[in-house]
Amino acid sequence: MLDQHLQAYNYQLPEALIAQTPLVPRDSSRLLVVQSQHHHHQTFQDLDQLLQPGDLLVFNDTRVIPARLLGRKVNPAQPDQQVEVFLLEPRQPLTWLALVKPGRRLKPGAQIEFGPPEQPCLRAEVLETDPDTRGRVIQFQSLTGAAFEDVLAEWGEVPLPPYIQNSSAQPEQYQTVYAKAPGAVAAPTAGLHFTPQLLAKLQEKGIEQAHLTLHVGIGTFRPVEADHILDHTMHSEWVNIPDATVTAIQQAQARGGRVIAVGTTVARALEGACQQGPLKPWQGRTDVFIYPGYQWRVVEGLITNFHLPKSSLLMLVSALVGRQRLLAVYEDAISHQYRFYSFGDAMLILPEAVIADRANLSSN
């Protein structure tokens, strides 16, 4: 079946359309609106005109941590060996899974220092390699008595995606205005378009809002490598869906409102949480892989940015509107000079455009 071959999710994007810096104000970005039979072009500030009173927007309130650390390998013979550590996720207190450069020089037992050479504030030891990520498990030790989070806030950097090479963006511009739960290494970028003013305008119109947390991992940047997408192993991410959000979803459904996910991370969280039955408050890790043919359980519409070719996120959006239609929409967006990826423009997929049958969970 063609839709299961990786090359079917490829497209050509001019490099000049990869957005390097966010727009100001945030909601001045363009918005491509996908409806049942056609699509049209508006701006993100028009969102309140495109949704209906009683609809529910679900946001991911994760906050990007300063996950990139620059340090030195402890080696008296070569004291200036620079090391980059990219934190991925905590394993235990003061122990993290991380990507490191140069990896070949950082075998188990290697030590790294951070901070001023004359008075380092943090030391780390490589405990073991991680074959799944090709990263390292690293244990940190504060040398000043300060909490690790405080050292990280002072010496770490909020990482930008690898395709952003020439940006004047400030760290807070890579956070949503409602971010509050630290833990992500990448932003849920669909939410970057919202401003406090737009959120208030949506609320005034009767468009409800709820929040969950999914800590975005580095896997969001990694392309699918398997030629047959069903051979792809999906990365897992930590999710927290509180009781208030489940109640808000149930109330929206009961009143005939539509559940609109703000970003693919929200879609993964909600759909991952109800793989075994109806949606309930839940904490845990999800590795749900959504591609065409998927039966949607909760999500009815989606706000999303434009995604990389051959990515699992492109496959997720294809599961909503169909691969061929999505690629045609992308082609039109390119012809209209839309800005792509994290700091780029956005797309609104209205429920009327969704083609997939919905799963029936009433018997579970």
C-alpha positions as CSV (number, residue, x, y, z in Angstrom):
1,M,0.0,0.0,0.0
2,L,1.6,3.3,-1.1
3,D,0.6,5.2,2.0
4,Q,2.8,2.9,4.1
5,H,6.0,3.7,2.1
6,L,8.2,6.4,3.5
7,Q,8.8,8.1,0.2
8,A,5.0,8.8,0.0
9,Y,5.5,11.4,2.7
10,N,8.2,13.4,1.0
11,Y,8.0,16.8,-0.5
12,Q,10.4,19.5,-1.6
13,L,10.7,22.7,0.4
14,P,12.8,25.7,-0.7
15,E,15.3,26.4,2.1
16,A,14.3,30.1,2.1
17,L,10.8,29.1,3.5
18,I,12.3,27.6,6.7
19,A,11.4,30.3,9.3
20,Q,14.4,31.4,11.3
21,T,12.8,34.0,13.6
22,P,9.2,34.3,15.0
23,L,6.9,37.0,13.9
24,V,5.9,39.8,16.3
25,P,3.2,39.8,17.4
26,R,2.9,36.1,17.6
27,D,-0.6,35.9,16.2
28,S,0.3,37.9,13.1
29,S,1.3,34.6,11.4
30,R,-0.7,33.3,8.4
31,L,-3.2,30.6,8.9
32,L,-4.2,28.1,6.2
33,V,-7.7,26.9,6.9
34,V,-8.6,23.4,5.7
35,Q,-12.4,22.8,5.2
36,S,-14.4,19.9,3.8
37,Q,-13.8,20.6,0.1
38,H,-11.4,23.4,-0.1
39,H,-8.9,25.5,1.9
40,H,-8.3,29.3,2.2
41,H,-5.9,31.7,3.6
42,Q,-6.3,33.9,6.7
43,T,-4.2,35.1,9.6
44,F,-4.0,33.6,13.1
45,Q,-5.7,36.6,14.6
46,D,-8.8,35.4,12.8
47,L,-9.0,32.2,14.9
48,D,-12.0,33.4,17.0
49,Q,-14.0,33.8,13.8
50,L,-13.3,30.3,12.6
51,L,-14.3,28.4,15.8
52,Q,-17.7,28.2,17.4
53,P,-19.0,29.0,20.9
54,G,-18.9,25.7,22.8
55,D,-15.8,24.4,21.1
56,L,-12.9,23.4,23.3
57,L,-9.2,24.1,22.6
58,V,-6.8,21.8,24.4
59,F,-3.3,23.2,24.9
60,N,0.0,21.6,26.0
61,D,1.4,23.6,28.9
62,T,4.9,22.0,28.9
63,R,7.8,24.4,29.2
64,V,11.2,24.0,27.4
65,I,14.1,23.6,29.8
66,P,17.6,25.0,29.1
67,A,18.6,21.6,28.0
68,R,21.9,22.5,26.1
69,L,25.0,22.7,28.2
70,L,28.5,23.5,27.0
71,G,31.4,22.1,29.1
72,R,34.9,20.6,29.0
73,K,36.1,17.0,29.3
74,V,38.2,16.6,32.4
75,N,41.5,15.6,30.8
76,P,44.7,17.1,32.2
77,A,46.6,16.2,29.0
78,Q,44.1,18.1,26.8
79,P,42.3,20.6,29.2
80,D,40.4,22.5,26.4
81,Q,38.4,19.7,24.9
82,Q,34.9,21.2,24.4
83,V,31.8,19.1,25.0
84,E,28.2,19.7,24.2
85,V,25.5,18.0,26.3
86,F,21.9,18.0,25.3
87,L,19.6,16.7,28.0
88,L,16.8,14.5,26.9
89,E,15.0,13.2,30.0
90,P,15.7,12.5,33.7
91,R,16.2,8.9,34.7
92,Q,16.8,9.4,38.4
93,P,17.6,12.4,40.6
94,L,20.6,14.1,39.1
95,T,20.8,11.4,36.4
96,W,19.9,12.2,32.8
97,L,19.8,10.6,29.4
98,A,21.6,13.0,27.1
99,L,23.1,13.4,23.6
100,V,26.8,14.4,23.7
101,K,29.3,15.8,21.2
102,P,31.8,14.5,20.5
103,G,30.3,11.1,21.5
104,R,33.3,9.0,20.6
105,R,35.4,10.7,23.3
106,L,32.8,10.3,26.0
107,K,32.8,6.7,27.0
108,P,31.6,5.4,30.4
109,G,33.8,6.9,33.1
110,A,34.5,10.1,31.3
111,Q,34.0,13.3,33.3
112,I,32.8,16.7,32.2
113,E,32.9,20.1,34.0
114,F,30.7,23.1,33.4
115,G,31.1,26.7,34.4
116,P,34.2,28.9,34.7
117,P,37.4,26.8,34.2
118,E,38.9,28.4,37.4
119,Q,35.8,27.5,39.5
120,P,33.5,25.0,37.8
121,C,30.0,24.8,39.2
122,L,28.9,21.4,37.9
123,R,30.6,18.1,37.2
124,A,29.1,15.1,35.3
125,E,30.2,11.5,34.9
126,V,29.2,9.3,31.9
127,L,27.7,6.1,33.4
128,E,26.7,4.2,30.3
129,T,25.7,4.4,26.7
130,D,22.1,4.2,25.5
131,P,21.8,2.1,22.3
132,D,18.2,3.3,21.5
133,T,19.2,7.0,21.3
134,R,23.0,6.6,20.8
135,G,23.2,8.9,23.8
136,R,24.7,8.7,27.3
137,V,23.4,8.3,30.8
138,I,25.0,11.0,32.8
139,Q,25.1,11.7,36.5
140,F,25.6,15.3,37.7
141,Q,27.1,16.7,40.8
142,S,26.8,20.3,42.0
143,L,30.2,21.7,43.0
144,T,28.8,24.8,44.7
145,G,25.9,23.4,46.7
146,A,23.3,25.1,44.4
147,A,20.3,23.0,43.2
148,F,20.8,21.4,39.8
149,E,17.8,23.3,38.4
150,D,19.4,26.6,39.5
151,V,22.7,25.7,37.9
152,L,20.9,24.6,34.7
153,A,19.0,27.9,34.6
154,E,22.2,29.9,34.9
155,W,24.5,27.9,32.5
156,G,22.1,26.0,30.2
157,E,20.6,27.3,27.0
158,V,17.1,26.8,25.6
159,P,17.8,24.7,22.5
160,L,16.4,25.6,19.1
161,P,15.7,23.0,16.4
162,P,18.6,22.0,14.2
163,Y,17.0,23.6,11.1
164,I,17.1,27.0,12.8
165,Q,20.7,28.2,12.2
166,N,20.4,32.0,11.9
167,S,17.9,33.3,14.4
168,S,17.6,36.4,16.5
169,A,14.9,34.8,18.6
170,Q,15.0,35.3,22.4
171,P,14.5,32.2,24.6
172,E,11.0,33.3,25.7
173,Q,10.0,33.4,22.1
174,Y,10.5,29.7,22.0
175,Q,8.0,29.2,24.9
176,T,4.2,29.4,24.7
177,V,2.6,32.2,26.7
178,Y,0.9,29.6,28.8
179,A,3.9,27.3,29.4
180,K,4.3,26.3,33.1
181,A,5.4,22.7,33.5
182,P,9.2,22.4,32.9
183,G,10.4,19.2,31.1
184,A,10.4,19.6,27.3
185,V,13.5,19.8,25.1
186,A,11.4,21.3,22.3
187,A,8.4,23.6,22.2
188,P,4.9,22.5,21.2
189,T,5.1,25.0,18.3
190,A,1.5,25.2,17.3
191,G,1.0,27.1,20.6
192,L,3.6,29.7,19.8
193,H,1.0,31.7,17.8
194,F,-1.2,32.5,20.8
195,T,-1.1,35.8,22.6
196,P,-2.8,36.6,25.9
197,Q,-5.1,39.0,24.0
198,L,-6.1,36.2,21.5
199,L,-6.8,33.8,24.4
200,A,-9.0,36.3,26.1
201,K,-10.9,37.0,22.8
202,L,-11.5,33.3,22.3
203,Q,-12.8,33.0,25.9
204,E,-15.1,35.9,25.5
205,K,-16.7,34.2,22.4
206,G,-17.4,31.1,24.5
207,I,-14.6,29.0,23.1
208,E,-13.4,27.0,26.1
209,Q,-9.8,26.1,27.0
210,A,-8.1,23.2,28.8
211,H,-4.6,22.1,29.4
212,L,-2.5,18.9,29.5
213,T,1.2,18.3,29.6
214,L,3.3,16.3,27.2
215,H,7.1,16.8,27.5
216,V,8.3,17.0,24.0
217,G,11.4,14.9,23.3
218,I,14.2,15.0,20.8
219,G,12.4,12.3,18.7
220,T,10.1,15.1,17.4
221,F,13.1,16.2,15.2
222,R,14.2,12.8,14.0
223,P,12.9,11.7,10.6
224,V,11.4,8.2,10.1
225,E,14.2,6.1,8.7
226,A,12.4,2.8,7.9
227,D,11.4,2.5,4.3
228,H,8.1,0.9,5.4
229,I,6.6,3.2,8.1
230,L,5.1,0.3,10.0
231,D,8.7,-0.7,10.8
232,H,9.3,2.6,12.6
233,T,9.7,2.5,16.4
234,M,8.0,5.6,17.9
235,H,9.7,7.5,20.6
236,S,7.9,7.8,23.9
237,E,7.0,11.0,25.8
238,W,5.7,11.7,29.3
239,V,2.0,12.8,29.5
240,N,-0.2,14.2,32.3
241,I,-3.9,14.6,31.5
242,P,-5.6,16.1,34.6
243,D,-9.2,15.4,35.7
244,A,-10.3,18.9,34.9
245,T,-9.3,18.5,31.2
246,V,-11.1,15.2,30.9
247,T,-14.2,16.8,32.4
248,A,-13.9,19.7,30.0
249,I,-13.7,17.3,27.1
250,Q,-16.7,15.4,28.2
251,Q,-18.7,18.6,28.7
252,A,-17.8,19.8,25.3
253,Q,-18.8,16.6,23.7
254,A,-22.1,16.6,25.6
255,R,-23.0,20.1,24.4
256,G,-22.1,19.4,20.8
257,G,-18.8,21.3,20.9
258,R,-15.8,20.3,19.0
259,V,-12.5,19.2,20.6
260,I,-9.6,21.0,18.8
261,A,-6.1,19.9,19.6
262,V,-3.5,22.7,19.7
263,G,-0.6,20.9,18.2
264,T,0.3,17.3,17.3
265,T,1.6,16.8,20.9
266,V,-1.9,17.3,22.3
267,A,-3.2,14.9,19.6
268,R,-0.7,12.3,20.7
269,A,-1.4,12.8,24.4
270,L,-5.2,12.5,24.1
271,E,-5.2,9.6,21.6
272,G,-2.4,7.8,23.5
273,A,-4.3,8.1,26.8
274,C,-7.4,6.3,25.4
275,Q,-5.8,3.4,23.5
276,Q,-7.3,0.9,26.1
277,G,-10.7,2.5,26.5
278,P,-12.5,5.9,27.1
279,L,-10.4,8.9,28.1
280,K,-9.6,9.2,31.8
281,P,-7.3,11.2,33.9
282,W,-3.9,9.7,33.2
283,Q,-0.1,10.0,33.8
284,G,2.4,7.9,32.0
285,R,4.4,7.6,28.8
286,T,2.9,7.3,25.3
287,D,4.5,5.9,22.2
288,V,1.3,5.9,20.1
289,F,2.1,6.2,16.3
290,I,-0.6,7.8,14.3
291,Y,-0.7,7.4,10.5
292,P,-3.3,7.1,7.8
293,G,-6.0,4.6,8.7
294,Y,-6.0,5.5,12.3
295,Q,-9.4,5.8,14.0
296,W,-9.6,9.0,16.0
297,R,-11.1,8.7,19.5
298,V,-11.0,12.2,21.0
299,V,-9.5,14.8,18.6
300,E,-11.9,16.3,16.1
301,G,-9.8,19.1,14.7
302,L,-6.2,20.4,14.8
303,I,-4.2,23.5,14.9
304,T,-0.6,22.7,13.7
305,N,2.4,24.1,12.0
306,F,3.9,22.8,8.8
307,H,6.1,19.7,9.4
308,L,9.3,18.2,8.0
309,P,9.2,15.7,5.1
310,K,9.1,12.0,6.1
311,S,8.3,12.9,9.7
312,S,5.9,11.1,12.0
313,L,4.2,14.4,12.6
314,L,3.4,14.7,8.8
315,M,2.0,11.2,9.0
316,L,-0.2,12.2,12.0
317,V,-1.7,15.1,10.1
318,S,-2.2,12.9,7.1
319,A,-4.3,10.6,9.3
320,L,-6.7,13.5,9.7
321,V,-7.1,14.8,6.1
322,G,-5.5,12.1,3.9
323,R,-1.9,12.1,2.6
324,Q,-2.7,13.2,-0.9
325,R,-4.8,16.1,0.2
326,L,-2.3,17.2,2.8
327,L,0.6,17.2,0.3
328,A,-1.5,19.2,-2.1
329,V,-2.2,21.7,0.7
330,Y,1.5,21.9,1.4
331,E,2.2,22.5,-2.3
332,D,-0.2,25.4,-2.3
333,A,1.3,26.8,1.0
334,I,4.8,26.7,-0.7
335,S,3.4,28.5,-3.8
336,H,2.0,31.2,-1.5
337,Q,5.3,31.5,0.4
338,Y,4.2,30.3,3.7
339,R,6.8,30.1,6.4
340,F,7.6,26.5,7.6
341,Y,8.5,24.6,10.7
342,S,8.8,25.8,14.4
343,F,8.7,29.6,13.8
344,G,6.6,29.4,10.7
345,D,2.9,29.8,9.9
346,A,0.0,27.6,11.0
347,M,-2.8,25.4,9.7
348,L,-6.3,24.9,11.1
349,I,-7.9,21.6,10.2
350,L,-11.6,22.0,10.9
351,P,-13.6,18.9,11.9
352,E,-15.5,18.9,8.7
353,A,-12.3,18.2,6.8
354,V,-11.4,15.1,8.8
355,I,-11.9,11.9,6.8
356,A,-11.1,9.1,9.3
357,D,-13.8,7.0,10.9
358,R,-14.0,7.5,14.6
359,A,-13.4,4.6,16.9
360,N,-16.4,3.4,18.9
361,L,-15.4,3.1,22.6
362,S,-18.9,2.8,24.1
363,S,-18.5,-0.9,24.8
364,N,-15.2,-0.4,26.7
